[in-house]
């Protein structure tokens, strides 16, 4: 790899790469295969191998390019095909057995399989729609997943080879770094970021430019740039997807930040459970060093900057910046009181700037396009875009990037496609295990930092979990509380004991032993945890409980007063009974019961021993005669028969 010793070298390299790409594309088809973690888990590796075999069998000279997650995780494996002069067409949920037809029809014969295809870009969708109509072909697969998205942090994810620095450079990669280190002062860069209104995408929403300015003005050397990639929220994979799909955007953003604040060292703190992300980060760092975009005398200047990767052990509390820095130093990951803040005394008691992956990934685009461009998206106090992992009971699960100010309704029903199986929407959890859930009446809430907080939830780092009518909100809150309390480092009493106490109360309620006094106890403990906990983990642990209690209090009261779970989820409130009149003695329930609670002779009605029954529901699932019913424990078979 050639070392780039000036901005001109970078510009010449970009032009050279683009020229080679154009020449290749005039003679060779490009085939893109989604090889992020979600794609590989769905079978993309086997799909890619089958593509290579088919190309070899037909002696087709095509460029097969592995890419990161394009966002449509529910549609993996994804295969994109682009012929010379034609739009890039996507095939979703591709099976290895379908590859021969796709290769033969699309690449050899030039016929798009419109019944299985769609286009990501709007102009490509319009082209494909016209083609389908003109040739009287079946309509292509409509998926408005990208219709309201604006991709900044995810700009290259799913579009380029994340393991190729040349691919990144061809898409204006490192152009912002070149502009910053050769044409802007440190103060000008910080002013640009401040003027953009970029707020930290890690959850707190503090102004990024102001944080950089604090660190720039702080006395002391050396200074450090730190990336918080310790993504531990259940159902969250935003940072992982950026690291896997576009690692150079993070490196470029961190290097710009290093130049702006006067740092020469940076650390990426990434949990070891992300092996693919770490592997691609290491390759990206090595490539950038060889090109002279990291290390000494970057682009021929006197600016030096080095990056290191620190693998975390998976402690959720290390997402808190002071605990994260303690872990980098080799100490136990525990938060410390602030002030002093990291900008003044951070890593090894030196001035340090800590931002999230998405904040750094957006930085090059802001420097390249200007603060006014970024402010042109979003709202006045929440500019730009937000990245969410959209999961749960929703049709189009995946990774999305939307302008701030879009409503929850637009995300869930237009981008997400609504609730599967025609079930009713019940709530959406934003902000991960420390966030809050919002009911149907809040669906028109704008998605931005201030609006979500006012509604009773939080932006968080970008997790968004949708639940339907079959979800018990008491059990839902208990699930998140189980996670948060288990992840407490135990350093401060309010968090260590308060979380456990809340979990005991919620567990008792779901098992039918709760009282109305417990609701007041929940309020009391939560208020004290928020006021007295040392870090955000303890302060926000009661969030899901308080939000569910605020919006779904009737469910708590049903569990306590009526000993009844409206969603039929809390097994401690129910028993499974076999209706004698319906049972034919087939024996399926006996075979499925893990606790041996069911007895009975063949072709004779069976009986469940309630002393042995663990309420697992296995018998209910296998019975095809509707002979097993779920009833509140206070009721009896005779009462049900009487009511019927």
N, C-alpha and C positions, 0 to 999 in steps of 0.2 A: 504494500500500500504506500502511495506517495505521501510525504509530509507536506501539508499545506502551510506555507510560510507567509501568506498574505491573503487579504480579501480577494485579490485578483485570482490567486490560485484556486480558491474556493469557487469563485464564479466560473472559471474555466472548467473546473472539474464538473460542476453542475451541468454546463452546456454539453460537455463531452458525454456524460452519462445519459442525458436526454437524447442525444443524437444516436447513441448505441441502441437505446430503447426503441426509438422510432424505426431504426433499420431492422432490428429483430422483429418488430411487430408487423412489418410489411411482408415478412415471409413466414412467420411463426405465430400460431395462436398462443394466447396466454390463458393458462388455467390456474385459478386461485383456489386453494383448499384451506378452509378454516381449521387451523391447527393450534387454537388456544386450548386451555384446559377443558372447556366445555365441549369443544369439537372433538378432541381426542377421546374424552370420556364417552362420547356418543358414537365413536367408531370411525373417526376421520382418518386414522392411521391406515386402516384396512382399505378405506375408499381411495386414499392416495396411492397405495400399492397397486390397487386394481387399475387405476388410471395409467400408471407407468407401464403395466403389462399390456394394456390395450393399445397404448401409443406405440410400444415396441412391436406388437403383433401387426399393426397396420403401417409400420414404418413412418409414423407421423413425427415431424420435428416440431414439438411444441414446448413452450416454457412452462413448467409446473412450479408455481410459487406458493410456498406455505405462508399463510397470513395469520394474524391474531383474530380475536373475537370481533365480529362485525356488529355484535349487539343482540342478534336474534338467537339467543341461546336455545329457545324452544324449537328452533328450526334446524339445529345442527344434526348431521354434518351438512355444511354449506359448500357448494362448488360453484364458482363463477367462471364463465367462459367469455373471452373477448376475442373476436376475430378482427382482422385488420379493417379499419373503417367502420366497424359496427359497435353498437353499445355493449356494455358489460352486462351480461345476463346471469342471474342467480338461479340455481336449482337448490331447493331446500329438502331437508330430511332425506338426503340421498343415501341409497343402499348400494353396497358393492355390486349387487346383481343388476342395478339400473345403469351402471357405467357403460357397458357395451352399446346400449341404445343411444345414450347421450353422446358418446364419441362418434358413433356412426352417423346419427341424424344431424347433430349440430355442427361438428367439425368437418366431417367428410362431405355430407350432403348440403350443409348450410341451412338446414331446417330447424328452427327453434321449436322445442317441445313446449308449446304455449300452455298446455294443460298443467305443466309442472313448473313453469318459469315465471319470474317476475323481475323487474329491474329496480335497483336501489335508488338511482337518481331520478328526479322528476322528469327530466328530458328523455331519459331512457324509457320510463314508463309510458310516456306519450307515444314514443316511436313504436313500442311493442304493441300498444293498443291499436294504433293505426294498421300495423301489419296484420294483426289478428282479424280486423274487420275487412281489410282489402282482400285477404286470401281466404276469407270465410273459414277461419280456423277457430277452434274452441278458445274462449276468452282465457287469457293468462291469469295466473293466480294473483288476485288482488290482496295486497297486504300493506295497509297504510301506516306501517310501523315507523317509517321515517318521515311521514308527511309533515309533522310539526316539530321535528328535531332540527337543531342547529349544532353541528359538531365542531368543537374547538379542541377540547382536551382529547376527544376521540377522533379527531380529524383523519388520522392515518390508520386507526385500528381497523383491521379487516381489509385494508386497501393496499398495504405494502408489506414486503417481507421484513419482519421485525429484526431479523438477524443480518440484515444488509444495510450498512451505513450509506452505501451508494443509493439505495432506494429512498432513504430518508433525505439525503442531499438533493435528490432529483425533485423532491416535493418542497423545495425551499428550506430544507433542514439546515441548521446552523447559520442561516442568513441573518437571523436576529442577533446571534452571538457576534457575528462579524460587525454588524451595525453598532452594537453596544460597545465592544472593546476598542474599536477604531474610530468611532464617530460621535460617541456620547461620553459625557463625564458621569461620575458616580451619582452626582446630585441630579442630573437630567434623567437618568434611568429611574431613580427613586421617585422623582416627581411624576414621571410617566405612569408608573405603577399606582401611585397615590391618586392621580387624576382619573385613572380608569375605574376607580371604585371597587377593584377586586377585593373581595372579602375571603378570608381563609375558608377553603372548602373542606377542612377537617372537622367542622362542626361548630366551632366557637363563633365563626363569622367576624373575627377581628380584621380590620383593614390591613391587607398585606403590605402595602407601601409604607404605612405608619410603622409597622413592625420592623421593616427593613431600615427605616430611618433611625429608629431607636438604636439598632445594632450598629449602624454606620457611625453614629455620634458617640457611642460608648467608648470609653477609654480602655486600653489594654490590647495586647496581642499575645498569641494569635487569636483570630476569630474563626468561627466555624459555621458552615451551612449544613443543616440537618434536614433530611426528608423523613417524615413520619409515614412509613408504609406498613405500619403494624395494624393491618386491617383485621379486626377480630369479631366484628358484629355478625351474629347469625343471619344468613341470607344476604351478606354483602360481598361483592366481588368487583367493585369499581376500580380500586387501585390495582388489583391483580391484573385486570384486563388491560389497563394502560401499560403496565410494566411488561406484560406479555406481548402486547400488540404494537407498542410504539415506545420502546425504552429510551431512544435517543431524545425524545421530547423532554423527558425528565432530566436527562443529563444536560441538555442545553439550558433549560430553565434554571437548574441549580448553578451552572457555571456563570450565567448572567447575574444571579443573586450574589455569588461569590465576588464577582468583579464589583458589584454595586456597594457591598458593605465592607469590602476590603479584606476578604477571607481568601486563604489559599488551600484550605482543606475542607472536605465535605464528607458526610456520612449518610448512607441510605440504610435506614433501619427497617428491615423486612423480615417478617416471620418465616421461619424455616419450613413451614407447611406450604410455602409457595415455591417449590423446587424449579418449576419451569420459568417463573418470573426471575428468579435469582440467576439461573443459567443464562437467560437472555440479557440480563443486566451485565453480567460478567463479560459476555461477548461484546456488548455495546461499549463498555468502558475500554476494553482492549482495542477495539477498532478506532475509537475516538483518540486514544493515545497515539496510535500509529499514524493517524492523519494529522496530528498536532493540534487537535481540538480539545485535548485535555493534557495536563502535564505542564512542562516548562515552555515559556515564550509562545503562548497560544496565538496562532495566526501572525507570528512574527513580532508580537508586542512583548513588553516586559511583564505581562500578566501571567502568573503561574497558578494552576489550580489542579488539585488531585482529589479523586473520589474513592471512597472505600465502602464496602458493603458489610454491614453488621447483621448477622442472622439472629433473630429473636427466638425465644423458646416457646412463644405462644401465650404469654401472660397478657390478658386483656388490659390490665392496668398499665402496661407499658405503652399503651396508646396515649397516655397522659405524658406531656412533654418532659416533665422533670423526672418521672420514673423511667422514661425512655433513655434519657441521658445517663442516669445512674446505671442502666443496663449496659450501655456502650462502654462505660468506664469499668465494667466488670463487677459492679456491685449489685446487690439485690434490687430488683425493680420496684422501688417504692417512691411515691411522690413526696415532695418536701414543701413546706410553706413558702408562699410568695407574698411580698418581695423578699429578696431580689428576684427580678424576672430574668429569664434566660438571655434576653438581649443585653443585660448588664453582667450577669454572672450565670453562665450556663454550663456547657460541657467543660469539665476540668476547671470550673470557676472562671471561664473566659467568655467574652461576649459571643452569643450563639443565636442564630436565626433558625427557627423550626417552622416548617410549612408542610402541608399535605402534598401527596403526589399530584393531585389535580391542580392545585394552586401553581406548582412549578410548571406543569405541562401547559398551562394557559399563558404563562409568562412570555415565551417566544412570540406567540401570535399577537400579544399586546404591543410588544416592542416593535414588531414588524409592521403592524397595521395602525398603531396609534391608539391612544386612550379614548378618543372620541368614537372610534370604530367599536370598541368594546362597550362603551356606555350606550351605544345605539341599540343594544339588546338588553332585555330585562327591565327592571324598574329603577326608580330614582335612587333608592337606598340599597337595592340588591341588583347590581349590574351583571351583565353577561349571562352565562348559562349555568345550569346545575346538572350534575351527573347522578343518575339513580340506578340502583339495581332493583328492578321491578320484579317482584316474586310473589308467591302465594297462590291464592285461588283466582288466577287471571289467565286468559288465553295466551297472550304473547309475553311470556316471561323473558327477561333479558336485560340488557344494559342500554340505557337511553340517556341522551343529553338534550335538554330542553331549555328554552329561554326562561329566565326568572320571570315570574308573574303568570305563567300558564296555570290553569286551575287543575285541581285534583281530578275533576270530572273529565277533562280533556285527556289527561294522562291515562286514566283507568279505562275509559270507554273508547277513545279514539286511537290512542297509541297502543294501549294494552289489549284492546279488543273486547273488553267487558269480562263478565264472570262466566265461567264454563257451565255447561249443562243447564242453562237457563235458571240458575239459582240466583238468589237475591244478594246484592251487596250488603255487607254489614258494617265493616270498618276498615280503615287503612292505618297501618302503623308506620310513622315516619320517624327517622332518627335512631333506628336500631333498638337494642335492648334497653337503652336509657331514654328513649323518646316517648311519644304519646300516641294514642289511637284516636282517630276522629270518626264520627258516625256519618250516616248518609246526609244529614242536614248540613254537613260541613264540606260537601263535595265541590262547592263553588268557591272554596277558599283559594286565593292565589298562592302559588308555591314560591315563597321567598322567605328570607330569614325572619322578618318581623311579623308577617301575616300568619305563618305557622305557629310562632310563639304565642301570638294573641289568641289563636284558636284553641290552644291547649296542647300543642305538639311541639316538635323541634325539627329543624332542618337536618341536624346531625351530619354525619359524613356522607350520607346518600343512600341509606337503605330504605326501601318502601315495600311493605308487606301488605297484601290485600287479603282479607278474609271474608267468607260468605256466611250465609244463614246457619250453617252447620257448626259454626265455631262458638264455643262457650267463652265469653269474654273474661270470666273469672279464671278459668283454666289458662286462657291466653296470657293474662297478666302473671299468673303463677309461673308459667314457663319462662318468661323473660326474667322474672325475679329469681328463679332457680339459677339461671345463668349468671346474672349480675352478682348475686350474693356469693356464689362459688368463686367468682373472679376477684373478690375483694382481697387486697394484699394483707389486710388485718392490722395495718399500722394505727388507724384511728378507731376509737371505740364506737362512734355513731354508725360508721359504715359496717364494721365487723359484727356488731351485735344487732344493730337496727335492721340490716338486711335479713339476718337469720330470723329475727322475731317476726318481721312481715311475712316471711315465707311460711313460718309455723301457722300464722293466722290464716293465710290463704289456703294452705293445705287442709286445715281443719274445716274451713268453709266448704271446700270441694268434697269433703268426706261426710258432710252432714252434721258436723259438730259445732258449727258457728253460731254466734249470738249477735244480736243487733249492737251490743256494746263493742263488738269487734270492729265495726265500721268507724266508731269514734277513736278506737285505739290505732287503727291504720292511719287516720288523719294526724293524730298526735305524734306517732313515730316518724311519719313522713316529713312533717314540718321540722322536727328536730334534726333529722338526717340532712335535710337541705341546708339548714342553718349552720350546722356544726361539723360536717364532714370536711376532711382536708382537701379532697380533690373532686373533680366532676363525677367520678365513678360513684362515690357515696352520695353526692348532692343530687344526682339524677336517677339513682336506682329506683326511688319510689315513683318515677314518672309514669310508666305503664300502668301501675296500680291506681294512681290517682286519676289518670285520664279515663280508665275503664270505669272507675267508681263514679266519676262525674257524669259520664255519658250513658252508662249502662247500670245504674244503681238498682234498677228493678231486677236485674239478673242476680245481683248479690242478695237482695231481699228474698228472691225466690229460693235460692239455695239455703238461706238461713231460716226463713219462716215456714215455707212450704216443703222444705227438704226435697227440692225439685230442681233439676237442671233443664232449662227450656230447650237447650240444644241437644240434650241427651248424651252428653259427653262425659260428665263426671261419674265414673263408675261406682264410686262409693255411695252414690245416692240411688242406685238402681240394683235390681236383681233380675236375673234371667229365669223365666219359668217356661215349662213345656205345657202347652195346652193339650190335654188328653184327647179331646175330640178331634184334633188335627193330626196328632202324631201317628205315623204308620209303622214305627219301629224299624226304620231303615238302617240305623246304626251309624250314620255319618257323623252325628254329633258326638257319639262316644269316641270315635276315632280321632276327632279333632280336639277333644278336651285335654289340655295339658296337665290338669290337676286331678283327673280321675273322678270328677264330681258327678258324672252322669252314669246311671245304671239302667238296665232294662233288657228284657228278652227280645229276640228278633220277632218282628211283626207285632210287638206289644208296645203300648205307650211307655216312653222312658220318663225318668225322674231326675231332677237336678238336686243334689245335696247342697243346700245353701251354706253349710259349714265348710265345705271344701271349695266352693265356687270362688274364683278369683276375679270374676267379672271381666274376663279378657275379650268376650264377644265372639270367640272362634266358632262356637256352636251356632250362634245367630247367623254368622256369615255363610256357613255351609248348608244350612237347612233350606231346602227348596220347596217345602210344603207350608211355609209360614206357620209352623207349629211352635216356634219359639218366640216369645214376646218379651219386651223390655218394660218393666214396670217400676214405679217408685217403691222403695222398700217398705213404705208404710201401708201400701195397698196389698190386697190379697187377690188370688185368682177368683175367689167367689165374688168379690166386689166388681171385678172387671166383667164377669159373666152377667151380673145383675145389671150393670150399666148398659151392657149390650142388648 
